Amino acid sequence: MKIGLISDTHDNLEACEKACEAFFDEDVKVVLHAGDFVAPFIVPVFSKARLKLIGVYGNNDGEKIYLKERFEEAGFELHSGPYELKIGERSICMMHEPRCLESLIKAGAYDLILYGHTHKVDIYEEGTLVINPGEACGYLSGKSTCAVVELDDMSGRIVEL
């Protein structure tokens, strides 16, 4: 099963639409968003794409109550991070800011750790696959990116939008 990873969309609807197209092309079933949606009007982009979305709040998500309400209306999940979940047999920790990242890696409790916030692509494996999919918005780096992970073999790769 493939999952999509995205972060730091910062209201860039066009980038979100491109990411959804990439996820559709990759046959992604679930998208994990590591925060900084910013405003609730981003939710319909994911609804239209018919992708299951699970997200955590970022530090720039200002309308948290309405954002959560819109997520719930769409059948999505939005949580405070760090948030732990399981998809199939894989344990995942997702957060916006990479707090205690080294400790989480050393603990070895997760197959995948997803974070955002830095707007910088980061992907490595130290027993645990760790991915920052970069910034979907492309505002700081000039590159809009997301990631796809194959849960069967825990391989991950960055996708440029």
C-alpha positions as CSV (number, residue, x, y, z in Angstrom):
1,M,0.0,0.0,0.0
2,K,1.2,3.5,-0.9
3,I,0.7,6.6,1.3
4,G,1.3,10.2,0.4
5,L,3.1,12.6,2.6
6,I,2.8,16.4,2.4
7,S,3.5,19.4,4.5
8,D,3.6,23.2,4.5
9,T,0.9,23.8,1.9
10,H,0.4,27.3,3.2
11,D,-2.9,28.0,1.3
12,N,-1.3,27.2,-2.1
13,L,-4.3,25.6,-3.8
14,E,-2.5,25.0,-7.1
15,A,0.3,23.1,-5.4
16,C,-2.2,21.0,-3.4
17,E,-4.1,20.1,-6.6
18,K,-0.8,19.0,-8.2
19,A,0.1,17.0,-5.2
20,C,-3.4,15.3,-5.3
21,E,-2.8,14.5,-9.0
22,A,0.6,13.0,-8.2
23,F,-1.0,10.9,-5.4
24,F,-3.7,9.7,-7.7
25,D,-1.1,8.8,-10.4
26,E,0.8,6.8,-7.7
27,D,-2.4,5.0,-6.5
28,V,-2.0,6.5,-3.0
29,K,-4.7,5.5,-0.6
30,V,-4.0,7.7,2.4
31,V,-2.4,11.2,2.6
32,L,-0.6,12.3,5.8
33,H,-0.2,16.1,6.2
34,A,2.4,17.4,8.6
35,G,0.8,20.7,9.2
36,D,0.7,24.3,8.1
37,F,-2.5,24.1,6.0
38,V,-3.1,27.7,7.2
39,A,-6.8,28.1,6.3
40,P,-9.8,25.8,6.0
41,F,-10.3,26.4,2.3
42,I,-7.6,23.9,1.5
43,V,-9.9,21.0,2.6
44,P,-12.1,20.8,-0.5
45,V,-9.0,20.2,-2.7
46,F,-8.4,17.0,-0.9
47,S,-12.1,16.1,-0.8
48,K,-12.4,16.6,-4.5
49,A,-9.5,14.2,-5.1
50,R,-11.2,11.6,-2.9
51,L,-8.1,11.0,-0.8
52,K,-8.3,10.1,2.8
53,L,-6.5,12.8,4.7
54,I,-5.0,12.6,8.2
55,G,-3.2,15.7,9.4
56,V,-1.6,17.5,12.4
57,Y,-1.7,21.1,13.2
58,G,1.3,23.3,12.2
59,N,2.5,26.5,13.8
60,N,0.8,28.7,11.1
61,D,-2.6,27.1,11.3
62,G,-4.6,30.0,12.6
63,E,-8.2,28.9,12.3
64,K,-7.8,25.7,14.3
65,I,-11.4,25.3,15.4
66,Y,-12.9,25.9,11.9
67,L,-10.1,23.9,10.3
68,K,-11.0,20.9,12.5
69,E,-14.7,21.3,11.8
70,R,-14.1,21.3,8.0
71,F,-11.8,18.2,8.3
72,E,-14.6,16.4,10.2
73,E,-17.2,17.4,7.7
74,A,-15.1,15.9,4.9
75,G,-14.5,12.7,6.9
76,F,-10.9,13.5,7.5
77,E,-8.8,13.5,10.8
78,L,-6.9,16.4,12.3
79,H,-4.9,16.1,15.5
80,S,-2.4,17.9,17.6
81,G,1.0,16.5,17.1
82,P,2.9,14.5,17.7
83,Y,0.3,12.0,16.6
84,E,0.7,8.2,16.6
85,L,-1.2,6.0,14.2
86,K,-1.1,2.6,12.5
87,I,-1.7,1.9,8.9
88,G,-1.8,-1.8,8.3
89,E,1.0,-3.2,10.4
90,R,3.1,0.0,10.2
91,S,3.5,2.3,13.2
92,I,3.8,6.0,12.3
93,C,4.5,9.2,14.2
94,M,3.6,12.5,12.6
95,M,4.3,16.0,13.8
96,H,4.9,19.4,12.4
97,E,8.0,20.6,14.2
98,P,10.7,18.0,14.6
99,R,10.8,18.0,18.4
100,C,12.7,15.2,20.0
101,L,13.3,13.7,16.6
102,E,16.6,12.0,17.6
103,S,15.0,10.5,20.7
104,L,12.1,9.1,18.7
105,I,14.5,7.6,16.2
106,K,16.6,6.0,18.9
107,A,13.5,4.6,20.7
108,G,12.8,2.6,17.5
109,A,9.1,2.5,18.2
110,Y,8.0,3.7,14.7
111,D,8.4,2.4,11.2
112,L,7.9,5.9,9.8
113,I,8.3,9.4,11.3
114,L,6.9,12.3,9.3
115,Y,7.6,15.9,10.1
116,G,7.5,19.3,8.3
117,H,8.1,22.9,9.5
118,T,11.6,23.4,8.1
119,H,10.4,23.5,4.4
120,K,13.5,21.4,3.6
121,V,13.4,17.9,2.1
122,D,14.8,15.3,4.4
123,I,14.7,11.6,3.9
124,Y,16.8,9.0,5.6
125,E,16.6,5.6,7.3
126,E,18.2,4.7,10.6
127,G,16.1,1.7,11.4
128,T,13.2,4.1,11.1
129,L,12.3,5.8,7.9
130,V,12.3,9.6,8.5
131,I,10.8,12.0,6.0
132,N,10.2,15.7,5.7
133,P,8.5,16.0,2.3
134,G,9.7,19.6,2.0
135,E,7.3,22.4,1.2
136,A,4.3,21.7,-1.0
137,C,3.8,25.5,-1.3
138,G,7.2,26.1,-2.8
139,Y,7.4,29.6,-1.3
140,L,10.8,29.4,0.4
141,S,12.8,27.0,-1.8
142,G,11.1,27.6,-5.1
143,K,10.3,23.9,-5.3
144,S,7.0,22.3,-4.5
145,T,7.5,18.8,-3.2
146,C,5.7,15.9,-1.5
147,A,6.6,12.3,-0.9
148,V,5.3,8.8,-1.5
149,V,6.0,5.8,0.7
150,E,5.4,2.1,-0.1
151,L,4.5,0.6,3.2
152,D,5.2,-3.0,2.1
153,D,9.0,-2.4,1.9
154,M,9.1,1.0,3.6
155,S,10.7,2.7,0.6
156,G,10.1,6.4,0.3
157,R,10.8,9.0,-2.4
158,I,10.4,12.7,-3.0
159,V,8.1,13.8,-5.8
160,E,8.5,17.3,-7.4
161,L,5.3,19.0,-8.3
